[in-house]
C-alpha cells in the first residue's frame, strides 16, 4: 500500500483534517461501511476545535465519501456495486427492463499500456500494467468486449489468479484480492465504425456503428485505479441516466 501523503499545511485547518481523513479511507484504515471515530474523539485525537472537525466531516459528506446515520454515527460510504453497471452505463431493453450482464475474463497479462492509457492511469514511462480482456453478455445476441488496464503495483496479485476464478463484479473483487477500493468513475461515450477485428469479435459487419465507453475508475483519494474501454454494437442501444 503506497504511503500516505502529509496534508498541505498551507490549507485551512479543516481542509487539512479532511485530507487526513480521506487519506485514511484511501489507505484502507477506515473501511467502507464502517463508522469513523466520533466528532468528540476526532477532536481529542487531532487537538482541534469541534467546529473544525464538523466542517471537515461536512466536506466529506458533501463529496459523498461519508454518510451520516441518525443515532448511529458517521460511516464511510460504500458504493452500491450491485448497481454500478446501471449507475455508470445502462443497457435498457425495449421493454424498459435492465438485464444483469454476465462476465467472463478472456485473458490477463502484464503489458506496456498505450500512451493514452498510461497518461490516464498516471503511470511512469515504461511502466507495465495488468491487462485484462473481458466479455460481457447482456442477452444471447448482445455482447460487449472490454479492455481493462490496472496499475501493476496495486493489482499484481490478479496475475496469480485463474481467469475462471474472477468474480462477475470486479470492484468488490479488487477490494477482496488487492485491497483497492473504487469510489467513483468518469465515463465518456462515443460512437465508432467497427473495424474488421472489432466486427469479428462482436459478430457484426465491418463499418457498422459501435458504442465505445471509456471509463476511468478512481479511488477515494481520486487516484486513477482502472482504465476500461468497452465496445458493443450500437444497434438497439439506449443510454439512460437519471438527473437529480
GUMAR-351954 format. One record per residue (C-alpha): residue number from 1; residue in three letters; x, y, z. Coordinates in nm, 4 decimals. Layout:
BEGIN
@n NUM, res ALA, px X, py Y, pz Z
...
//
This chain:
BEGIN
@n 1, res UNK, px 0.0000, py 0.0000, pz 0.0000
@n 2, res UNK, px 0.1517, py 0.3377, pz -0.1002
@n 3, res UNK, px 0.2480, py 0.5667, pz 0.1884
@n 4, res UNK, px 0.0028, py 0.8374, pz 0.2825
@n 5, res UNK, px 0.0953, py 1.1950, pz 0.1960
@n 6, res UNK, px 0.1003, py 1.4573, pz 0.4704
@n 7, res UNK, px -0.1730, py 1.7232, pz 0.4490
@n 8, res UNK, px -0.0730, py 2.0542, pz 0.2911
@n 9, res UNK, px -0.0144, py 2.2899, pz 0.5854
@n 10, res UNK, px -0.0939, py 2.5912, pz 0.3663
@n 11, res UNK, px -0.4595, py 2.4836, pz 0.3572
@n 12, res UNK, px -0.7220, py 2.5816, pz 0.6158
@n 13, res UNK, px -0.7144, py 2.3540, pz 0.9205
@n 14, res UNK, px -1.0486, py 2.1895, pz 0.8424
@n 15, res UNK, px -0.9261, py 2.1058, pz 0.4902
@n 16, res UNK, px -0.6049, py 1.9562, pz 0.6287
@n 17, res UNK, px -0.8146, py 1.7394, pz 0.8599
@n 18, res UNK, px -1.0482, py 1.6464, pz 0.5757
@n 19, res UNK, px -0.7487, py 1.5421, pz 0.3627
@n 20, res UNK, px -0.6051, py 1.3384, pz 0.6509
@n 21, res UNK, px -0.9367, py 1.1567, pz 0.6961
@n 22, res UNK, px -0.9615, py 1.0941, pz 0.3239
@n 23, res UNK, px -0.6082, py 0.9515, pz 0.3233
@n 24, res UNK, px -0.7057, py 0.7068, pz 0.5983
@n 25, res UNK, px -1.0001, py 0.5882, pz 0.3910
@n 26, res UNK, px -0.7917, py 0.5560, pz 0.0749
@n 27, res UNK, px -0.5272, py 0.3594, pz 0.2655
@n 28, res UNK, px -0.7876, py 0.1167, pz 0.3968
@n 29, res UNK, px -0.7514, py 0.2249, pz 0.7591
@n 30, res UNK, px -1.1191, py 0.3200, pz 0.7661
@n 31, res UNK, px -1.3065, py 0.0670, pz 0.5562
@n 32, res UNK, px -1.6276, py 0.1269, pz 0.3597
@n 33, res UNK, px -1.9355, py 0.0544, pz 0.5651
@n 34, res UNK, px -1.7633, py 0.1167, pz 0.8992
@n 35, res UNK, px -1.8111, py 0.4069, pz 1.1391
@n 36, res UNK, px -1.5391, py 0.6668, pz 1.1769
@n 37, res UNK, px -1.4463, py 0.7960, pz 1.5245
@n 38, res UNK, px -1.6979, py 1.0321, pz 1.6824
@n 39, res UNK, px -1.6546, py 1.4069, pz 1.6496
@n 40, res UNK, px -1.5534, py 1.4217, pz 2.0166
@n 41, res UNK, px -1.2865, py 1.1558, pz 1.9625
@n 42, res UNK, px -1.1588, py 1.3238, pz 1.6445
@n 43, res UNK, px -1.1312, py 1.6490, pz 1.8393
@n 44, res UNK, px -0.9200, py 1.4740, pz 2.1036
@n 45, res UNK, px -0.7029, py 1.2832, pz 1.8532
@n 46, res UNK, px -0.6200, py 1.5831, pz 1.6355
@n 47, res UNK, px -0.6229, py 1.8556, pz 1.9012
@n 48, res UNK, px -0.8569, py 2.0835, pz 1.7086
@n 49, res UNK, px -1.1862, py 2.2561, pz 1.7851
@n 50, res UNK, px -1.5151, py 2.0704, pz 1.7427
@n 51, res UNK, px -1.6156, py 2.3221, pz 1.4756
@n 52, res UNK, px -1.3097, py 2.2294, pz 1.2693
@n 53, res UNK, px -1.3969, py 1.8603, pz 1.2954
@n 54, res UNK, px -1.7595, py 1.9204, pz 1.1935
@n 55, res UNK, px -1.6545, py 2.1282, pz 0.8934
@n 56, res UNK, px -1.4083, py 1.8558, pz 0.7841
@n 57, res UNK, px -1.6744, py 1.5867, pz 0.8180
@n 58, res UNK, px -1.9297, py 1.8048, pz 0.6356
@n 59, res UNK, px -1.6832, py 1.8424, pz 0.3474
@n 60, res UNK, px -1.6526, py 1.4644, pz 0.3056
@n 61, res UNK, px -2.0277, py 1.4152, pz 0.3396
@n 62, res UNK, px -2.0892, py 1.6657, pz 0.0603
@n 63, res UNK, px -1.8334, py 1.4814, pz -0.1546
@n 64, res UNK, px -2.0203, py 1.1564, pz -0.0989
@n 65, res UNK, px -1.7280, py 0.9962, pz 0.0858
@n 66, res UNK, px -1.9004, py 0.9821, pz 0.4244
@n 67, res UNK, px -2.2653, py 0.9456, pz 0.5178
@n 68, res UNK, px -2.4391, py 1.0234, pz 0.8455
@n 69, res UNK, px -2.6825, py 0.7811, pz 1.0049
@n 70, res UNK, px -2.9069, py 0.9422, pz 1.2650
@n 71, res UNK, px -2.8435, py 0.7970, pz 1.6078
@n 72, res UNK, px -2.5675, py 0.5635, pz 1.4802
@n 73, res UNK, px -2.2785, py 0.7845, pz 1.3704
@n 74, res UNK, px -2.0931, py 0.8731, pz 1.0524
@n 75, res UNK, px -1.9872, py 0.5969, pz 0.8145
@n 76, res UNK, px -1.7566, py 0.5572, pz 0.5169
@n 77, res UNK, px -1.9926, py 0.5310, pz 0.2221
@n 78, res UNK, px -1.9762, py 0.2038, pz 0.0341
@n 79, res UNK, px -2.0657, py 0.2329, pz -0.3350
@n 80, res UNK, px -2.3518, py 0.0040, pz -0.4340
@n 81, res UNK, px -2.1587, py -0.2399, pz -0.6503
@n 82, res UNK, px -2.4724, py -0.4373, pz -0.7290
@n 83, res UNK, px -2.5954, py -0.1282, pz -0.9125
@n 84, res UNK, px -2.2660, py 0.0002, pz -1.0512
@n 85, res UNK, px -2.3209, py -0.1282, pz -1.4032
@n 86, res UNK, px -2.6518, py 0.0561, pz -1.4198
@n 87, res UNK, px -2.5188, py 0.3616, pz -1.2391
@n 88, res UNK, px -2.2359, py 0.4186, pz -1.4852
@n 89, res UNK, px -2.3700, py 0.2548, pz -1.8025
@n 90, res UNK, px -2.7260, py 0.1435, pz -1.8663
@n 91, res UNK, px -2.8224, py -0.1013, pz -2.1376
@n 92, res UNK, px -3.2030, py -0.0936, pz -2.1479
@n 93, res UNK, px -3.4308, py -0.3394, pz -2.3232
@n 94, res UNK, px -3.7137, py -0.2033, pz -2.5439
@n 95, res UNK, px -3.9480, py -0.3100, pz -2.2623
@n 96, res UNK, px -3.7591, py -0.0837, pz -2.0228
@n 97, res UNK, px -3.6056, py -0.3638, pz -1.8168
@n 98, res UNK, px -3.2338, py -0.3707, pz -1.7341
@n 99, res UNK, px -3.0733, py -0.7125, pz -1.7832
@n 100, res UNK, px -2.7897, py -0.8057, pz -1.5472
@n 101, res UNK, px -2.4817, py -0.8869, pz -1.7587
@n 102, res UNK, px -2.2749, py -1.1999, pz -1.7103
@n 103, res UNK, px -1.8987, py -1.1613, pz -1.7374
@n 104, res UNK, px -1.6050, py -1.3800, pz -1.8370
@n 105, res UNK, px -1.2340, py -1.2964, pz -1.8240
@n 106, res UNK, px -1.0771, py -1.3971, pz -2.1543
@n 107, res UNK, px -0.7132, py -1.3152, pz -2.0792
@n 108, res UNK, px -0.4864, py -1.1457, pz -1.8277
@n 109, res UNK, px -0.1243, py -1.0448, pz -1.8674
@n 110, res UNK, px 0.1363, py -0.7812, pz -1.7849
@n 111, res UNK, px 0.1737, py -0.5351, pz -2.0729
@n 112, res UNK, px 0.3008, py -0.1886, pz -2.1591
@n 113, res UNK, px -0.0160, py 0.0187, pz -2.1971
@n 114, res UNK, px -0.0875, py 0.2528, pz -2.4887
@n 115, res UNK, px 0.0198, py 0.6123, pz -2.4254
@n 116, res UNK, px -0.3363, py 0.7363, pz -2.3675
@n 117, res UNK, px -0.3892, py 0.4663, pz -2.1055
@n 118, res UNK, px -0.0529, py 0.5380, pz -1.9406
@n 119, res UNK, px -0.1472, py 0.9024, pz -1.9013
@n 120, res UNK, px -0.4982, py 0.8210, pz -1.7775
@n 121, res UNK, px -0.3518, py 0.5995, pz -1.5022
@n 122, res UNK, px -0.0665, py 0.8431, pz -1.4262
@n 123, res UNK, px 0.1957, py 0.5715, pz -1.4859
@n 124, res UNK, px 0.5647, py 0.6325, pz -1.5445
@n 125, res UNK, px 0.7171, py 0.5896, pz -1.8894
@n 126, res UNK, px 0.7940, py 0.2217, pz -1.9458
@n 127, res UNK, px 0.5792, py 0.1102, pz -1.6516
@n 128, res UNK, px 0.3796, py -0.2045, pz -1.7251
@n 129, res UNK, px 0.0159, py -0.2566, pz -1.6251
@n 130, res UNK, px -0.2064, py -0.5547, pz -1.5586
@n 131, res UNK, px -0.4136, py -0.6063, pz -1.8730
@n 132, res UNK, px -0.7473, py -0.7906, pz -1.8746
@n 133, res UNK, px -0.9828, py -0.8644, pz -2.1607
@n 134, res UNK, px -1.3398, py -0.9411, pz -2.0614
@n 135, res UNK, px -1.6610, py -1.0395, pz -2.2314
@n 136, res UNK, px -1.9952, py -0.9143, pz -2.1003
@n 137, res UNK, px -2.3068, py -1.0909, pz -2.2225
@n 138, res UNK, px -2.6237, py -0.8900, pz -2.1722
@n 139, res UNK, px -2.8510, py -1.1046, pz -2.3891
@n 140, res UNK, px -2.7659, py -1.4022, pz -2.6125
@n 141, res UNK, px -2.7244, py -1.1611, pz -2.9035
@n 142, res UNK, px -2.5941, py -0.8606, pz -2.7079
@n 143, res UNK, px -2.2224, py -0.8672, pz -2.6406
@n 144, res UNK, px -1.9729, py -0.6177, pz -2.5033
@n 145, res UNK, px -1.5979, py -0.6692, pz -2.5122
@n 146, res UNK, px -1.3843, py -0.4886, pz -2.2556
@n 147, res UNK, px -1.0163, py -0.3998, pz -2.2317
@n 148, res UNK, px -0.9109, py -0.3213, pz -1.8752
@n 149, res UNK, px -0.5781, py -0.1733, pz -1.7603
@n 150, res UNK, px -0.4710, py -0.1604, pz -1.3940
@n 151, res UNK, px -0.1523, py -0.0248, pz -1.2260
@n 152, res UNK, px 0.0654, py -0.3300, pz -1.1619
@n 153, res UNK, px 0.1939, py -0.2045, pz -0.8257
@n 154, res UNK, px -0.1596, py -0.2190, pz -0.6870
@n 155, res UNK, px -0.3066, py -0.5113, pz -0.8840
@n 156, res UNK, px -0.0169, py -0.7526, pz -0.9400
@n 157, res UNK, px -0.1976, py -1.0195, pz -0.7334
@n 158, res UNK, px -0.4510, py -1.0599, pz -1.0143
@n 159, res UNK, px -0.1830, py -1.2185, pz -1.2340
@n 160, res UNK, px -0.1749, py -1.5187, pz -0.9992
@n 161, res UNK, px -0.5497, py -1.5823, pz -1.0135
@n 162, res UNK, px -0.7006, py -1.8142, pz -1.2710
@n 163, res UNK, px -0.9264, py -1.6175, pz -1.5108
@n 164, res UNK, px -1.2121, py -1.8540, pz -1.4311
@n 165, res UNK, px -1.1972, py -1.7502, pz -1.0649
@n 166, res UNK, px -1.2643, py -1.3800, pz -1.1293
@n 167, res UNK, px -1.5944, py -1.2557, pz -0.9888
@n 168, res UNK, px -1.8744, py -1.1237, pz -1.2075
@n 169, res UNK, px -1.8461, py -0.7840, pz -1.0357
@n 170, res UNK, px -1.4851, py -0.6656, pz -1.0492
@n 171, res UNK, px -1.4849, py -0.3797, pz -0.7989
@n 172, res UNK, px -1.5602, py -0.5920, pz -0.4908
@n 173, res UNK, px -1.3101, py -0.8438, pz -0.6330
@n 174, res UNK, px -1.0400, py -0.5740, pz -0.6494
@n 175, res UNK, px -1.1072, py -0.4903, pz -0.2859
@n 176, res UNK, px -1.1007, py -0.8541, pz -0.1749
@n 177, res UNK, px -0.7909, py -0.9603, pz -0.3675
@n 178, res UNK, px -0.5839, py -0.6402, pz -0.3846
@n 179, res UNK, px -0.7174, py -0.4118, pz -0.1119
@n 180, res UNK, px -0.8017, py -0.1460, pz -0.3729
@n 181, res UNK, px -1.1249, py 0.0484, pz -0.3205
@n 182, res UNK, px -1.3111, py 0.2010, pz -0.6130
@n 183, res UNK, px -1.5137, py 0.5041, pz -0.5047
@n 184, res UNK, px -1.6274, py 0.6644, pz -0.8313
@n 185, res UNK, px -1.5827, py 0.6631, pz -1.2083
@n 186, res UNK, px -1.5815, py 0.9011, pz -1.5017
@n 187, res UNK, px -1.7139, py 0.7836, pz -1.8364
@n 188, res UNK, px -1.7058, py 0.9076, pz -2.1940
@n 189, res UNK, px -1.9345, py 0.7555, pz -2.4564
@n 190, res UNK, px -1.8566, py 0.7787, pz -2.8290
@n 191, res UNK, px -1.9732, py 0.6099, pz -3.1495
@n 192, res UNK, px -1.7209, py 0.4384, pz -3.3795
@n 193, res UNK, px -1.7303, py 0.2379, pz -3.7006
@n 194, res UNK, px -1.6366, py -0.1267, pz -3.6451
@n 195, res UNK, px -1.3051, py -0.2290, pz -3.7969
@n 196, res UNK, px -1.2552, py -0.5882, pz -3.9129
@n 197, res UNK, px -1.1256, py -0.7173, pz -3.5789
@n 198, res UNK, px -1.3989, py -0.5486, pz -3.3728
@n 199, res UNK, px -1.6693, py -0.6630, pz -3.6129
@n 200, res UNK, px -1.5431, py -1.0215, pz -3.5911
@n 201, res UNK, px -1.5433, py -1.0136, pz -3.2109
@n 202, res UNK, px -1.8917, py -0.8636, pz -3.1860
@n 203, res UNK, px -2.0415, py -1.0675, pz -3.4694
@n 204, res UNK, px -2.1355, py -0.7665, pz -3.6807
@n 205, res UNK, px -2.0440, py -0.6330, pz -4.0235
@n 206, res UNK, px -1.7353, py -0.4095, pz -4.0619
@n 207, res UNK, px -1.8384, py -0.0460, pz -4.0776
@n 208, res UNK, px -2.1426, py -0.0891, pz -3.8543
@n 209, res UNK, px -2.1671, py 0.1624, pz -3.5678
@n 210, res UNK, px -2.0176, py 0.0578, pz -3.2354
@n 211, res UNK, px -2.0719, py 0.2128, pz -2.8931
@n 212, res UNK, px -1.7394, py 0.2766, pz -2.7139
@n 213, res UNK, px -1.7455, py 0.3565, pz -2.3418
@n 214, res UNK, px -1.4200, py 0.4786, pz -2.1879
@n 215, res UNK, px -1.4153, py 0.4622, pz -1.8082
@n 216, res UNK, px -1.1566, py 0.5821, pz -1.5585
@n 217, res UNK, px -1.2308, py 0.4487, pz -1.2098
@n 218, res UNK, px -1.0945, py 0.6382, pz -0.9113
@n 219, res UNK, px -1.0078, py 0.5605, pz -0.5518
@n 220, res UNK, px -1.1366, py 0.7566, pz -0.2551
@n 221, res UNK, px -0.8440, py 0.9968, pz -0.2915
@n 222, res UNK, px -0.9159, py 1.0377, pz -0.6663
@n 223, res UNK, px -0.6154, py 0.8239, pz -0.7633
@n 224, res UNK, px -0.6863, py 0.6578, pz -1.1020
@n 225, res UNK, px -0.7074, py 0.2820, pz -1.0431
@n 226, res UNK, px -0.8636, py 0.1424, pz -1.3582
@n 227, res UNK, px -0.8882, py 0.2305, pz -1.7259
@n 228, res UNK, px -1.1610, py 0.0424, pz -1.9099
@n 229, res UNK, px -1.2741, py 0.0522, pz -2.2719
@n 230, res UNK, px -1.5992, py -0.1293, pz -2.3522
@n 231, res UNK, px -1.7306, py -0.1796, pz -2.7052
@n 232, res UNK, px -2.0623, py -0.3164, pz -2.8280
@n 233, res UNK, px -2.2872, py -0.2963, pz -3.1316
@n 234, res UNK, px -2.4835, py 0.0295, pz -3.1402
@n 235, res UNK, px -2.7975, py -0.1264, pz -3.2903
@n 236, res UNK, px -3.0720, py -0.1371, pz -3.0283
@n 237, res UNK, px -2.8551, py 0.0502, pz -2.7801
@n 238, res UNK, px -3.0094, py 0.3055, pz -2.5430
@n 239, res UNK, px -2.8190, py 0.5161, pz -2.2947
@n 240, res UNK, px -3.0138, py 0.6117, pz -1.9832
@n 241, res UNK, px -2.9099, py 0.8321, pz -1.6947
@n 242, res UNK, px -3.1124, py 0.9850, pz -1.4134
@n 243, res UNK, px -3.0533, py 1.3537, pz -1.3419
@n 244, res UNK, px -3.1386, py 1.4735, pz -0.9919
//
